[in-house]
């Protein structure tokens, strides 16, 4: 085979690989758009409905309202009690496990509950 033919085959192969990657990224983008629309429309996400692109679900975010003292769940009341008893680390650990939160988010959430 001539060098031009080899170059052409390699070029076509690279185009095919890039096309597959673009399609994959477009699919992920569409999933993210649906998730954003869901959050904007108020249907939101909870701890039992993970995002469609398999990221950790977060029950507390700037887009969702934080609970007030009147509508605390049993877990929130338990976390609040632990924090007020000086067991903040245990409360943060439980929040992370129960809500799939990052360390920072769990700490902020427990501190918020402690202030209620």
PyMOL commands that place a pseudoatom at each C-alpha (Angstrom):
pseudoatom trace, name=CA, resn=UNK, resi=1, chain=A, elem=C, hetatm=0, pos=[0.000, 0.000, 0.000]
pseudoatom trace, name=CA, resn=UNK, resi=2, chain=A, elem=C, hetatm=0, pos=[1.090, 3.481, -0.678]
pseudoatom trace, name=CA, resn=UNK, resi=3, chain=A, elem=C, hetatm=0, pos=[1.806, 5.920, 2.102]
pseudoatom trace, name=CA, resn=UNK, resi=4, chain=A, elem=C, hetatm=0, pos=[-1.144, 8.066, 0.977]
pseudoatom trace, name=CA, resn=UNK, resi=5, chain=A, elem=C, hetatm=0, pos=[-3.528, 5.146, 1.435]
pseudoatom trace, name=CA, resn=UNK, resi=6, chain=A, elem=C, hetatm=0, pos=[-2.188, 4.421, 4.912]
pseudoatom trace, name=CA, resn=UNK, resi=7, chain=A, elem=C, hetatm=0, pos=[-2.535, 8.075, 5.908]
pseudoatom trace, name=CA, resn=UNK, resi=8, chain=A, elem=C, hetatm=0, pos=[-6.091, 8.138, 4.565]
pseudoatom trace, name=CA, resn=UNK, resi=9, chain=A, elem=C, hetatm=0, pos=[-7.078, 4.997, 6.502]
pseudoatom trace, name=CA, resn=UNK, resi=10, chain=A, elem=C, hetatm=0, pos=[-5.576, 6.372, 9.734]
pseudoatom trace, name=CA, resn=UNK, resi=11, chain=A, elem=C, hetatm=0, pos=[-7.335, 9.693, 9.154]
pseudoatom trace, name=CA, resn=UNK, resi=12, chain=A, elem=C, hetatm=0, pos=[-10.698, 7.978, 8.624]
pseudoatom trace, name=CA, resn=UNK, resi=13, chain=A, elem=C, hetatm=0, pos=[-10.158, 5.862, 11.723]
pseudoatom trace, name=CA, resn=UNK, resi=14, chain=A, elem=C, hetatm=0, pos=[-9.461, 8.964, 13.811]
pseudoatom trace, name=CA, resn=UNK, resi=15, chain=A, elem=C, hetatm=0, pos=[-12.588, 10.635, 12.457]
pseudoatom trace, name=CA, resn=UNK, resi=16, chain=A, elem=C, hetatm=0, pos=[-14.623, 7.595, 13.456]
pseudoatom trace, name=CA, resn=UNK, resi=17, chain=A, elem=C, hetatm=0, pos=[-13.205, 7.642, 16.991]
pseudoatom trace, name=CA, resn=UNK, resi=18, chain=A, elem=C, hetatm=0, pos=[-13.926, 11.362, 17.348]
pseudoatom trace, name=CA, resn=UNK, resi=19, chain=A, elem=C, hetatm=0, pos=[-17.463, 10.910, 16.054]
pseudoatom trace, name=CA, resn=UNK, resi=20, chain=A, elem=C, hetatm=0, pos=[-18.173, 8.227, 18.669]
pseudoatom trace, name=CA, resn=UNK, resi=21, chain=A, elem=C, hetatm=0, pos=[-16.775, 10.491, 21.391]
pseudoatom trace, name=CA, resn=UNK, resi=22, chain=A, elem=C, hetatm=0, pos=[-18.904, 13.455, 20.261]
pseudoatom trace, name=CA, resn=UNK, resi=23, chain=A, elem=C, hetatm=0, pos=[-22.035, 11.296, 20.311]
pseudoatom trace, name=CA, resn=UNK, resi=24, chain=A, elem=C, hetatm=0, pos=[-21.177, 10.109, 23.819]
pseudoatom trace, name=CA, resn=UNK, resi=25, chain=A, elem=C, hetatm=0, pos=[-20.657, 13.666, 25.048]
pseudoatom trace, name=CA, resn=UNK, resi=26, chain=A, elem=C, hetatm=0, pos=[-23.910, 14.790, 23.434]
pseudoatom trace, name=CA, resn=UNK, resi=27, chain=A, elem=C, hetatm=0, pos=[-25.780, 12.029, 25.273]
pseudoatom trace, name=CA, resn=UNK, resi=28, chain=A, elem=C, hetatm=0, pos=[-24.257, 13.090, 28.596]
pseudoatom trace, name=CA, resn=UNK, resi=29, chain=A, elem=C, hetatm=0, pos=[-25.115, 16.721, 27.866]
pseudoatom trace, name=CA, resn=UNK, resi=30, chain=A, elem=C, hetatm=0, pos=[-28.747, 15.820, 27.179]
pseudoatom trace, name=CA, resn=UNK, resi=31, chain=A, elem=C, hetatm=0, pos=[-28.934, 13.903, 30.478]
pseudoatom trace, name=CA, resn=UNK, resi=32, chain=A, elem=C, hetatm=0, pos=[-27.509, 16.881, 32.350]
pseudoatom trace, name=CA, resn=UNK, resi=33, chain=A, elem=C, hetatm=0, pos=[-30.015, 19.206, 30.669]
pseudoatom trace, name=CA, resn=UNK, resi=34, chain=A, elem=C, hetatm=0, pos=[-32.879, 16.970, 31.796]
pseudoatom trace, name=CA, resn=UNK, resi=35, chain=A, elem=C, hetatm=0, pos=[-31.521, 16.981, 35.353]
pseudoatom trace, name=CA, resn=UNK, resi=36, chain=A, elem=C, hetatm=0, pos=[-31.260, 20.782, 35.365]
pseudoatom trace, name=CA, resn=UNK, resi=37, chain=A, elem=C, hetatm=0, pos=[-34.803, 21.115, 33.997]
pseudoatom trace, name=CA, resn=UNK, resi=38, chain=A, elem=C, hetatm=0, pos=[-36.053, 18.753, 36.698]
pseudoatom trace, name=CA, resn=UNK, resi=39, chain=A, elem=C, hetatm=0, pos=[-34.361, 20.825, 39.389]
pseudoatom trace, name=CA, resn=UNK, resi=40, chain=A, elem=C, hetatm=0, pos=[-35.650, 24.105, 37.942]
pseudoatom trace, name=CA, resn=UNK, resi=41, chain=A, elem=C, hetatm=0, pos=[-39.202, 22.786, 37.711]
pseudoatom trace, name=CA, resn=UNK, resi=42, chain=A, elem=C, hetatm=0, pos=[-39.217, 21.940, 41.395]
pseudoatom trace, name=CA, resn=UNK, resi=43, chain=A, elem=C, hetatm=0, pos=[-39.571, 18.197, 41.016]
pseudoatom trace, name=CA, resn=UNK, resi=44, chain=A, elem=C, hetatm=0, pos=[-36.000, 18.047, 42.285]
pseudoatom trace, name=CA, resn=UNK, resi=45, chain=A, elem=C, hetatm=0, pos=[-34.017, 15.092, 43.448]
pseudoatom trace, name=CA, resn=UNK, resi=46, chain=A, elem=C, hetatm=0, pos=[-34.039, 13.330, 46.762]
pseudoatom trace, name=CA, resn=UNK, resi=47, chain=A, elem=C, hetatm=0, pos=[-31.701, 10.897, 48.440]
pseudoatom trace, name=CA, resn=UNK, resi=48, chain=A, elem=C, hetatm=0, pos=[-33.376, 7.976, 46.659]
pseudoatom trace, name=CA, resn=UNK, resi=49, chain=A, elem=C, hetatm=0, pos=[-33.413, 9.308, 43.084]
pseudoatom trace, name=CA, resn=UNK, resi=50, chain=A, elem=C, hetatm=0, pos=[-29.847, 9.568, 41.757]
pseudoatom trace, name=CA, resn=UNK, resi=51, chain=A, elem=C, hetatm=0, pos=[-29.013, 11.788, 38.831]
pseudoatom trace, name=CA, resn=UNK, resi=52, chain=A, elem=C, hetatm=0, pos=[-29.291, 10.034, 35.510]
pseudoatom trace, name=CA, resn=UNK, resi=53, chain=A, elem=C, hetatm=0, pos=[-25.553, 10.288, 34.869]
pseudoatom trace, name=CA, resn=UNK, resi=54, chain=A, elem=C, hetatm=0, pos=[-24.882, 8.338, 38.089]
pseudoatom trace, name=CA, resn=UNK, resi=55, chain=A, elem=C, hetatm=0, pos=[-23.408, 11.117, 40.211]
pseudoatom trace, name=CA, resn=UNK, resi=56, chain=A, elem=C, hetatm=0, pos=[-24.032, 11.072, 43.912]
pseudoatom trace, name=CA, resn=UNK, resi=57, chain=A, elem=C, hetatm=0, pos=[-27.371, 12.476, 44.843]
pseudoatom trace, name=CA, resn=UNK, resi=58, chain=A, elem=C, hetatm=0, pos=[-27.324, 15.395, 47.199]
pseudoatom trace, name=CA, resn=UNK, resi=59, chain=A, elem=C, hetatm=0, pos=[-30.378, 16.204, 49.270]
pseudoatom trace, name=CA, resn=UNK, resi=60, chain=A, elem=C, hetatm=0, pos=[-29.180, 19.696, 50.162]
pseudoatom trace, name=CA, resn=UNK, resi=61, chain=A, elem=C, hetatm=0, pos=[-28.020, 22.110, 47.493]
pseudoatom trace, name=CA, resn=UNK, resi=62, chain=A, elem=C, hetatm=0, pos=[-28.325, 25.807, 46.749]
pseudoatom trace, name=CA, resn=UNK, resi=63, chain=A, elem=C, hetatm=0, pos=[-31.194, 24.995, 44.380]
pseudoatom trace, name=CA, resn=UNK, resi=64, chain=A, elem=C, hetatm=0, pos=[-33.348, 23.184, 46.940]
pseudoatom trace, name=CA, resn=UNK, resi=65, chain=A, elem=C, hetatm=0, pos=[-34.775, 24.784, 50.061]
pseudoatom trace, name=CA, resn=UNK, resi=66, chain=A, elem=C, hetatm=0, pos=[-33.226, 23.744, 53.344]
pseudoatom trace, name=CA, resn=UNK, resi=67, chain=A, elem=C, hetatm=0, pos=[-35.569, 22.346, 55.962]
pseudoatom trace, name=CA, resn=UNK, resi=68, chain=A, elem=C, hetatm=0, pos=[-36.929, 24.528, 58.720]
pseudoatom trace, name=CA, resn=UNK, resi=69, chain=A, elem=C, hetatm=0, pos=[-37.378, 23.384, 62.297]
pseudoatom trace, name=CA, resn=UNK, resi=70, chain=A, elem=C, hetatm=0, pos=[-40.995, 22.400, 61.591]
pseudoatom trace, name=CA, resn=UNK, resi=71, chain=A, elem=C, hetatm=0, pos=[-40.258, 19.992, 58.744]
pseudoatom trace, name=CA, resn=UNK, resi=72, chain=A, elem=C, hetatm=0, pos=[-37.181, 18.127, 59.992]
pseudoatom trace, name=CA, resn=UNK, resi=73, chain=A, elem=C, hetatm=0, pos=[-37.035, 14.414, 59.250]
pseudoatom trace, name=CA, resn=UNK, resi=74, chain=A, elem=C, hetatm=0, pos=[-36.199, 11.857, 61.919]
pseudoatom trace, name=CA, resn=UNK, resi=75, chain=A, elem=C, hetatm=0, pos=[-32.642, 11.738, 60.570]
pseudoatom trace, name=CA, resn=UNK, resi=76, chain=A, elem=C, hetatm=0, pos=[-32.390, 15.531, 60.765]
pseudoatom trace, name=CA, resn=UNK, resi=77, chain=A, elem=C, hetatm=0, pos=[-33.605, 15.487, 64.374]
pseudoatom trace, name=CA, resn=UNK, resi=78, chain=A, elem=C, hetatm=0, pos=[-31.062, 12.796, 65.227]
pseudoatom trace, name=CA, resn=UNK, resi=79, chain=A, elem=C, hetatm=0, pos=[-28.251, 14.739, 63.542]
pseudoatom trace, name=CA, resn=UNK, resi=80, chain=A, elem=C, hetatm=0, pos=[-29.346, 17.911, 65.304]
pseudoatom trace, name=CA, resn=UNK, resi=81, chain=A, elem=C, hetatm=0, pos=[-29.348, 16.168, 68.698]
pseudoatom trace, name=CA, resn=UNK, resi=82, chain=A, elem=C, hetatm=0, pos=[-25.891, 14.681, 68.100]
pseudoatom trace, name=CA, resn=UNK, resi=83, chain=A, elem=C, hetatm=0, pos=[-24.494, 18.071, 67.097]
pseudoatom trace, name=CA, resn=UNK, resi=84, chain=A, elem=C, hetatm=0, pos=[-26.012, 19.772, 70.131]
pseudoatom trace, name=CA, resn=UNK, resi=85, chain=A, elem=C, hetatm=0, pos=[-24.534, 17.078, 72.394]
pseudoatom trace, name=CA, resn=UNK, resi=86, chain=A, elem=C, hetatm=0, pos=[-21.069, 17.897, 71.059]
pseudoatom trace, name=CA, resn=UNK, resi=87, chain=A, elem=C, hetatm=0, pos=[-20.924, 14.803, 68.816]
pseudoatom trace, name=CA, resn=UNK, resi=88, chain=A, elem=C, hetatm=0, pos=[-20.617, 16.791, 65.618]
pseudoatom trace, name=CA, resn=UNK, resi=89, chain=A, elem=C, hetatm=0, pos=[-18.174, 14.379, 63.950]
pseudoatom trace, name=CA, resn=UNK, resi=90, chain=A, elem=C, hetatm=0, pos=[-20.551, 11.453, 64.443]
pseudoatom trace, name=CA, resn=UNK, resi=91, chain=A, elem=C, hetatm=0, pos=[-23.409, 13.571, 63.084]
pseudoatom trace, name=CA, resn=UNK, resi=92, chain=A, elem=C, hetatm=0, pos=[-21.373, 14.524, 60.014]
pseudoatom trace, name=CA, resn=UNK, resi=93, chain=A, elem=C, hetatm=0, pos=[-20.434, 10.898, 59.427]
pseudoatom trace, name=CA, resn=UNK, resi=94, chain=A, elem=C, hetatm=0, pos=[-24.098, 9.810, 59.651]
pseudoatom trace, name=CA, resn=UNK, resi=95, chain=A, elem=C, hetatm=0, pos=[-25.173, 12.610, 57.317]
pseudoatom trace, name=CA, resn=UNK, resi=96, chain=A, elem=C, hetatm=0, pos=[-22.563, 11.585, 54.753]
pseudoatom trace, name=CA, resn=UNK, resi=97, chain=A, elem=C, hetatm=0, pos=[-23.647, 7.950, 54.860]
pseudoatom trace, name=CA, resn=UNK, resi=98, chain=A, elem=C, hetatm=0, pos=[-27.386, 8.601, 54.822]
pseudoatom trace, name=CA, resn=UNK, resi=99, chain=A, elem=C, hetatm=0, pos=[-27.472, 11.395, 52.253]
pseudoatom trace, name=CA, resn=UNK, resi=100, chain=A, elem=C, hetatm=0, pos=[-24.404, 10.631, 50.094]
pseudoatom trace, name=CA, resn=UNK, resi=101, chain=A, elem=C, hetatm=0, pos=[-22.988, 14.075, 50.867]
pseudoatom trace, name=CA, resn=UNK, resi=102, chain=A, elem=C, hetatm=0, pos=[-19.440, 15.267, 50.496]
pseudoatom trace, name=CA, resn=UNK, resi=103, chain=A, elem=C, hetatm=0, pos=[-17.574, 16.023, 53.697]
pseudoatom trace, name=CA, resn=UNK, resi=104, chain=A, elem=C, hetatm=0, pos=[-17.993, 19.763, 53.174]
pseudoatom trace, name=CA, resn=UNK, resi=105, chain=A, elem=C, hetatm=0, pos=[-21.720, 19.510, 52.419]
pseudoatom trace, name=CA, resn=UNK, resi=106, chain=A, elem=C, hetatm=0, pos=[-22.341, 17.217, 55.387]
pseudoatom trace, name=CA, resn=UNK, resi=107, chain=A, elem=C, hetatm=0, pos=[-20.461, 19.568, 57.724]
pseudoatom trace, name=CA, resn=UNK, resi=108, chain=A, elem=C, hetatm=0, pos=[-22.435, 22.576, 56.481]
pseudoatom trace, name=CA, resn=UNK, resi=109, chain=A, elem=C, hetatm=0, pos=[-25.703, 20.672, 56.787]
pseudoatom trace, name=CA, resn=UNK, resi=110, chain=A, elem=C, hetatm=0, pos=[-25.005, 19.536, 60.355]
pseudoatom trace, name=CA, resn=UNK, resi=111, chain=A, elem=C, hetatm=0, pos=[-23.939, 23.073, 61.307]
pseudoatom trace, name=CA, resn=UNK, resi=112, chain=A, elem=C, hetatm=0, pos=[-27.185, 24.390, 59.812]
pseudoatom trace, name=CA, resn=UNK, resi=113, chain=A, elem=C, hetatm=0, pos=[-29.211, 21.874, 61.831]
pseudoatom trace, name=CA, resn=UNK, resi=114, chain=A, elem=C, hetatm=0, pos=[-27.272, 22.780, 64.957]
pseudoatom trace, name=CA, resn=UNK, resi=115, chain=A, elem=C, hetatm=0, pos=[-28.235, 26.472, 64.540]
pseudoatom trace, name=CA, resn=UNK, resi=116, chain=A, elem=C, hetatm=0, pos=[-31.986, 25.679, 64.273]
for i in range(1, 116): cmd.bond("trace and resi %d" % i, "trace and resi %d" % (i + 1))
show_as sticks, trace
zoom trace
